[in-house]
Amino acid sequence: MTNNIDHDRLFKELISTFFVEFIELFFPQLIDYLDRDSITFLDKEVFTDVTEGERYESDLVAQVKFRGKESFFLIHVEAQESSQKWFNRRMFTYFARFHEKFVLPIYPIVIFSYSKPKREAISQYVVDFPDFKVLEFNYRVVQLNRLNWRDFLNQSNPVASALMAKMNIAEKERAKVKAECLRLLITLRLNPARMQLISGFIDTYLNLNPAEEIQFQEEISTFSQPVQEGVMQITTSWMRQGIEQGIEQGIEQGIEQGIEREKTLILRQLKRKLGELNFSLETKIMELSIDDVEVLGEALFDFSNVEDLINWLNTLTA
């Protein structure tokens, strides 16, 4: 499902946009001595692995000041979406070359976002002999598949809202987690661009099948009305983006499927709120334009009975 996803770009965009929030969530002790106003992201560094001949780019390097001091240090964040042998050695190589180039202390962090394996990831690189230890290099690890998403439900933090989608989730919980990610996101009241960044991240990693979509709708129906409306606006924007992408790619079948899916979701919402609808009403709804369907998705929260729905539909032809 995620083979064609640009994981590096998604994680780099998320963490660079919400860098302080990322540090606050996972490394609050670092926030205690970091000057928030001094953060500068450096150009990516390219390294060649001399043993394997491969080129690697560092993901994210921030230069920051120690709070209350004039001295700087670097925070190196690497996002890794697969388990690789000798990754610890590569982290040390990054550290050594950064240290050589900038002559600054370096705080190394790795985010492991893969689903498997779930064994604890290595967090150090050691060179030693029977009689003495030459080197012990340590780095911080955030291993998402070993984190319980429930532990982050009440974190008022946009990074928590996004990364819950990549934590340890049972298959039967996928729809619930997606709903909870969006519930948390709505409560944060971010600007539209940041809201779109996180909601897109969530939808990428929790792309639901039809059965899960039904469960997802049931989950969000338990939220308060303002939160329900916010979530509906997000899901409607996903649908519109899918249609626009389909237009750009010339995939007419995909466009039609996206529209039909949205109409079906709206019908399920109406039936849950108002009860069963007769065939005539269902037909009218399925014949609505996509713009009218989007308006209906917001208006239905104000309906108290079927008569309200009928009156709303009548205004379209008045």
Secondary structure by P-SEA (a helix, b strand, c coil): cccccaaaaaaaaaaaaaaaaaaaaccccccccccccccccccbbbbbcccccbbbbbcbbbbbccccccbbbbbbbbbbcccccaaaaaaaaaaaaaaaacccccbbbbbbcccccccccccbbbbbccccccbbbbbbbbccccccccccccccccccccccccccccccaaaaaaaaaaaaaaaacccaaaaaaaaaaaaaaccccaaaaaaaaaaaaaccaaaaaaaaaaaaaaaaaaaaaaaaaccaaaaaaaaaaaaaaaaaaaaaacccccaaaaaaaaaccaaaaaaaaaaccccccaaaaaaaaaaaac
